[in-house]
Amino acid sequence: MSKKLQDKVAIVTGAGGGFGEGIAHHFAELGAKVVVADIRADAAQSVAAAIESAGGRAVPVAADVTKSESVKAMVDAAVQHFGRLDILVNNAGTTHKNRPMLEVDEATFDRVYATNVKSLYWGAQHAVPQMRAQGGGVIVNIASTAGVRPRPGLTWYNGSKGAAIAITKSMAVELAPDLIRVCAINPVMGETGLIGDFLPGADTEETRRKIIATIPLGRLSRPLDIARATAFLASDEAEFITGVAMEVDGGRCV
């Protein structure tokens, strides 16, 4: 396997499971030194230990991406352990249960926007100065096809991912003079722990079939699909690509 991320230092948030875990493992396989960040300390430790046991380099960090001091500590950990920070993958995210928009309470709305949007603000506040001091870096935000082709029942989640896409494009323009590239990945619905919330009604084979019927390539996304796309955008192979929101969606048409 090509080591196209050899010796790059990467933080992956929400890396204790789902897409984030897949990204962390794939980055390590490609030669990156990975800070495995997750709000669940035990999950971060488990993933980091698995990477190390496979011959990779990783350190776990318990991080709440909605809190400034926690994100600062996460960035500081990357620099303390590995000497720099080349890549920040803002993967941590959450949603509300698929339901009519007026049935989502304020506390849930605030949690979704703090995790999916404010986290990008804190990531920039603490990672960008480090990247500027180094002469460049890459930020990859895990957004969603929900931000461009919303599904019913997920209005506030859809809006948070639309915000992530707009923020990505604006950051890319503003940070380009610093040689900091900013891109997004738009996954279609995937095989993660959140799928039960995304689906309308119960998580049944019939419900999944209806979703898969909207994806021409005939399946849900998988962590490795998202990891491979993220690794490409984070690598030097994409050195002239910034501000894109790459759809990894199996050709989803509706």
Secondary structure, 3 states (H helix, E strand, C coil): CCCCCCCCEEEECCCCCHHHHHHHHHHHHCCCEEEEEECCHHHHHHHHHHHHHCCCEEEEEECCCCCHHHHHHHHHHHHHHHCCCCEEEECCCCCCCCCCHHHCCHHHHHHHHHHHHHHHHHHHHHHHHHHHHHCCEEEEEECCHHHCCCCCCCHHHHHHHHHHHHHHHHHHHHHHHHCEEEEEEEECCECCCCHHHHCCCCCCHHHHHHHHCCCCCCCCECHHHHHHHHHHHHCHHHCCCCCCEEEECCCCCC
